[in-house]
Amino acid sequence: MFTKISLIALLSLRAYAQGARGNGNLTIAFFANDQQGSCDSNDTSDGLVLTTSSIPTGYTCFNLTDIFSQSNDTGFQNATSTVYDRNGEIIQPNGIDWLLQNRDSFDSKTNYSRVWYEQVNRTGDVEAGEEASWVFYIYAFPDCQQIADGDNVDQDDYPWFETSCQTDNGGQCQMVPYSIKSFAINSAADYNNRHGQCEEWAYKGAAS
């Protein structure tokens, strides 16, 4: 569900769009299989781009088709898993403010098998490989399913990937053996604590 974006978040995200990828943002760009050059060279001008400065309190899932085929460049995605405090109140932010770029180029028939991402320290210091603020997940199936219900498929052919480490400035590009259908974002604090470290492109949740 999309709701009205807050003014502060909107200004922050628009500043990103007008200039450089700023500190404290997570940026993810999806590329077609034949766009290796753009992905490898960190050129997001041809990709489907989502950026956020929100660190959600709960796991937040996006379907690639849903987010890039709708008609808004800014909005809010409610968390898929809601977190409550001791008084039964929802802990905020219960989801993610987002800004999109190049959504008009989305084609549901395209094989989006390449993903570029960047998240750096909020202080501006580059600490690639260290714990980041976000963990994000890439899936072969809609609704952030690790395996499609009722489908007779080998999970090893459609693995999900998890990343919670900082990148260098300029981000990094990865390729998956399928067309990406969904992705998710969450705060990395508890994730990194459970794993005892950040994970960098972890195959099915276990570092390769």
VOTILO-228237 format. One line per field, with one value per residue (C-alpha): residue number from 1; residue in three letters; x, y, z. Coordinates in nm, 4 decimals. Example, Ala and Ser with C-alpha at 12.3 -4.5 7.8 and 13.67 -1.06 7.14 Angstrom:
pos = (1,2)
code = (ALA,SER)
x = (1.2300,1.3670)
y = (-0.4500,-0.1060)
z = (0.7800,0.7140)
This chain:
pos = (1,2,3,4,5,6,7,8,9,10,11,12,13,14,15,16,17,18,19,20,21,22,23,24,25,26,27,28,29,30,31,32,33,34,35,36,37,38,39,40,41,42,43,44,45,46,47,48,49,50,51,52,53,54,55,56,57,58,59,60,61,62,63,64,65,66,67,68,69,70,71,72,73,74,75,76,77,78,79,80,81,82,83,84,85,86,87,88,89,90,91,92,93,94,95,96,97,98,99,100,101,102,103,104,105,106,107,108,109,110,111,112,113,114,115,116,117,118,119,120,121,122,123,124,125,126,127,128,129,130,131,132,133,134,135,136,137,138,139,140,141,142,143,144,145,146,147,148,149,150,151,152,153,154,155,156,157,158,159,160,161,162,163,164,165,166,167,168,169,170,171,172,173,174,175,176,177,178,179,180,181,182,183,184,185,186,187,188,189,190,191,192,193,194,195,196,197,198,199,200,201,202,203,204,205,206,207,208)
code = (MET,PHE,THR,LYS,ILE,SER,LEU,ILE,ALA,LEU,LEU,SER,LEU,ARG,ALA,TYR,ALA,GLN,GLY,ALA,ARG,GLY,ASN,GLY,ASN,LEU,THR,ILE,ALA,PHE,PHE,ALA,ASN,ASP,GLN,GLN,GLY,SER,CYS,ASP,SER,ASN,ASP,THR,SER,ASP,GLY,LEU,VAL,LEU,THR,THR,SER,SER,ILE,PRO,THR,GLY,TYR,THR,CYS,PHE,ASN,LEU,THR,ASP,ILE,PHE,SER,GLN,SER,ASN,ASP,THR,GLY,PHE,GLN,ASN,ALA,THR,SER,THR,VAL,TYR,ASP,ARG,ASN,GLY,GLU,ILE,ILE,GLN,PRO,ASN,GLY,ILE,ASP,TRP,LEU,LEU,GLN,ASN,ARG,ASP,SER,PHE,ASP,SER,LYS,THR,ASN,TYR,SER,ARG,VAL,TRP,TYR,GLU,GLN,VAL,ASN,ARG,THR,GLY,ASP,VAL,GLU,ALA,GLY,GLU,GLU,ALA,SER,TRP,VAL,PHE,TYR,ILE,TYR,ALA,PHE,PRO,ASP,CYS,GLN,GLN,ILE,ALA,ASP,GLY,ASP,ASN,VAL,ASP,GLN,ASP,ASP,TYR,PRO,TRP,PHE,GLU,THR,SER,CYS,GLN,THR,ASP,ASN,GLY,GLY,GLN,CYS,GLN,MET,VAL,PRO,TYR,SER,ILE,LYS,SER,PHE,ALA,ILE,ASN,SER,ALA,ALA,ASP,TYR,ASN,ASN,ARG,HIS,GLY,GLN,CYS,GLU,GLU,TRP,ALA,TYR,LYS,GLY,ALA,ALA,SER)
x = (0.0000,0.1324,0.0681,0.1738,0.5460,0.6630,0.7973,1.1348,1.1826,1.0662,1.3171,1.5921,1.5133,1.4754,1.8181,1.9478,1.7811,1.9182,2.2753,2.4881,2.4002,2.4307,2.5493,2.2804,2.0938,2.0401,2.0193,1.9258,1.9139,1.7845,1.9206,1.8264,2.0509,2.2009,2.2899,2.6048,2.8121,2.5887,2.5671,2.9401,3.0287,2.7877,2.5849,2.2323,2.0935,1.9656,1.8476,1.5279,1.6349,1.4928,1.6546,1.5596,1.6912,1.4334,1.5513,1.2328,1.1529,1.0116,1.0885,0.9466,0.8813,0.8506,0.7340,0.9348,0.6275,0.4134,0.6632,0.7911,0.4619,0.2663,0.2414,0.4309,0.7987,0.7739,0.5732,0.5689,0.5683,0.4184,0.6274,0.5360,0.6182,0.5045,0.7024,0.5257,0.6544,0.5613,0.2476,0.1243,0.2043,0.3606,0.7249,0.7950,0.8915,0.6663,0.7928,0.9980,0.9805,1.1065,1.2075,1.2104,1.4002,1.3405,1.0200,0.8814,1.1355,1.0022,0.8997,0.7364,0.8799,1.2408,1.4790,1.6042,1.8881,2.1399,2.1247,2.3481,2.3451,2.5204,2.5124,2.7917,2.8545,2.6306,2.9410,3.0769,3.3721,3.4051,3.4091,3.3343,3.2741,3.1705,2.8203,2.5660,2.2365,2.0244,1.9938,1.8288,1.7152,1.6735,1.4177,1.3266,0.9586,0.6898,0.6031,0.9568,0.8985,1.2090,1.0341,0.7129,0.4158,0.3039,0.5830,0.7970,1.1288,1.4743,1.5517,1.9180,1.8183,1.6378,1.8391,1.7722,2.0563,2.1086,2.3403,2.4037,2.7570,2.8612,2.9867,3.2529,3.1403,3.0055,2.8402,2.8715,2.6937,2.5746,2.4066,2.1546,2.0503,1.6902,1.4729,1.4299,1.0640,1.0841,1.3166,1.2985,1.4625,1.4990,1.7145,2.0424,2.0975,1.9293,2.0315,2.4018,2.3768,2.2244,2.4840,2.7718,2.8812,2.7447,2.6795,2.7896,2.5732,2.4991,2.3672,2.0362,2.1295,2.4653,2.7807,2.9383)
y = (0.0000,0.3440,0.6435,1.0045,1.0491,1.2802,1.6198,1.5643,1.2271,1.3649,1.6501,1.4114,1.1712,1.4473,1.5774,1.2349,1.2435,1.5873,1.5158,1.2387,0.9337,1.0769,0.9251,0.7370,0.6105,0.2617,0.2578,-0.0470,-0.0607,-0.3455,-0.4117,-0.6352,-0.9301,-0.7488,-0.4374,-0.5802,-0.2795,-0.0309,-0.2417,-0.3148,0.0524,0.1745,0.3669,0.3693,0.5990,0.2910,0.0926,0.0727,0.2582,0.2683,0.4700,0.5199,0.6805,0.4997,0.2249,0.0242,-0.1490,-0.4462,-0.6559,-0.4768,-0.6633,-0.5166,-0.6907,-0.5609,-0.5382,-0.3640,-0.0954,-0.0059,-0.0279,0.2074,0.5779,0.7502,0.8334,0.8745,0.6902,0.4710,0.0911,-0.0566,-0.3173,-0.6783,-0.7751,-0.5274,-0.4792,-0.3726,-0.2233,-0.3474,-0.1352,-0.2907,0.0171,-0.0162,0.0889,0.3425,0.3699,0.0793,0.0656,0.2571,0.5941,0.5443,0.7365,0.5768,0.6634,0.5325,0.3468,0.4337,0.1954,-0.1041,-0.3967,-0.6987,-0.9230,-0.8205,-1.0537,-0.8369,-1.0622,-0.7963,-0.5828,-0.2973,-0.1667,0.0912,0.1592,0.3436,0.4683,0.7571,0.9475,0.9488,0.7279,0.4402,0.1146,-0.1464,-0.4886,-0.3500,-0.3632,-0.1488,0.0039,-0.2151,-0.5761,-0.6402,-0.9586,-1.0663,-1.3312,-1.5313,-1.5408,-1.2796,-1.1709,-1.2434,-1.6181,-1.8300,-2.1018,-2.0754,-2.2474,-2.5494,-2.5216,-2.8276,-2.6448,-2.7026,-2.4354,-2.4477,-2.3201,-2.0195,-1.9143,-1.5962,-1.3648,-1.1439,-0.8452,-0.6408,-0.5062,-0.1609,-0.1177,0.1087,0.4425,0.3513,0.0339,-0.3081,-0.5202,-0.8784,-1.1223,-1.3928,-1.7010,-1.5848,-1.2795,-1.1026,-1.0892,-0.9332,-0.7865,-0.6883,-0.4354,-0.4342,-0.2849,-0.4766,-0.4308,-0.7509,-0.9400,-0.8684,-0.9444,-1.2872,-1.3673,-1.2333,-1.0245,-0.8582,-1.0775,-0.9921,-1.1455,-1.4496,-1.7483,-1.8578,-1.6649,-1.8340,-1.6514,-1.8104)
z = (0.0000,-0.0916,0.1358,0.1268,0.1753,0.4532,0.3486,0.5129,0.3478,0.0144,0.0240,0.1226,-0.1588,-0.4171,-0.3184,-0.4087,-0.7480,-0.8277,-0.7335,-0.5978,-0.3958,-0.0464,0.2769,0.4656,0.1590,0.0281,-0.3511,-0.5572,-0.9380,-1.1530,-1.5016,-1.7905,-1.8640,-2.1651,-1.9602,-1.8062,-1.9109,-1.7310,-1.4169,-1.4016,-1.4581,-1.1861,-1.4438,-1.3025,-1.5734,-1.7609,-1.4589,-1.2574,-0.9448,-0.5932,-0.3176,0.0451,0.3601,0.5780,0.8107,0.8709,1.1970,1.0066,0.7001,0.3939,0.0685,-0.2819,-0.5985,-0.8920,-1.1158,-0.8536,-0.7575,-1.1043,-1.2950,-1.0675,-1.1501,-0.8672,-0.8324,-0.4544,-0.1941,0.1136,0.1331,0.4498,0.6279,0.5585,0.9171,1.1820,1.5046,1.8254,2.1494,2.4981,2.4948,2.1738,1.9671,1.6233,1.6258,1.3530,1.0771,0.9871,0.6294,0.3773,0.2032,-0.1500,-0.4594,-0.8040,-1.1196,-1.4725,-1.3814,-1.7277,-1.8788,-1.6856,-1.9071,-1.7454,-2.0195,-1.9540,-1.7738,-1.4858,-1.3767,-1.2740,-0.9613,-0.8497,-0.4947,-0.2807,0.0916,0.2686,0.6213,0.7265,0.8398,0.4859,0.5754,0.3309,0.5261,0.2610,0.4107,0.7486,0.8947,0.7102,0.8213,0.5926,0.4924,0.1596,-0.0083,-0.3726,-0.4750,-0.7846,-0.6883,-0.6161,-0.2620,-0.1409,-0.1358,-0.0993,-0.2962,-0.4963,-0.3359,-0.5356,-0.7930,-0.8559,-0.8737,-0.7337,-0.4764,-0.5765,-0.9207,-0.7706,-0.4637,-0.2736,-0.1726,0.1331,0.1793,0.4942,0.4401,0.3285,-0.0259,-0.1692,-0.3078,-0.6490,-0.5238,-0.6794,-0.9389,-0.9050,-1.1421,-1.0530,-1.2571,-1.2997,-1.3553,-1.0218,-0.9169,-0.5713,-0.3110,0.0543,0.2847,0.6627,0.9349,0.9542,1.3281,1.4492,1.1355,1.1813,1.5521,1.4832,1.2183,1.4231,1.1251,0.8161,0.5134,0.1613,-0.1107,0.1064,-0.0910,0.0649,0.3781,0.4331,0.3242,0.0194)
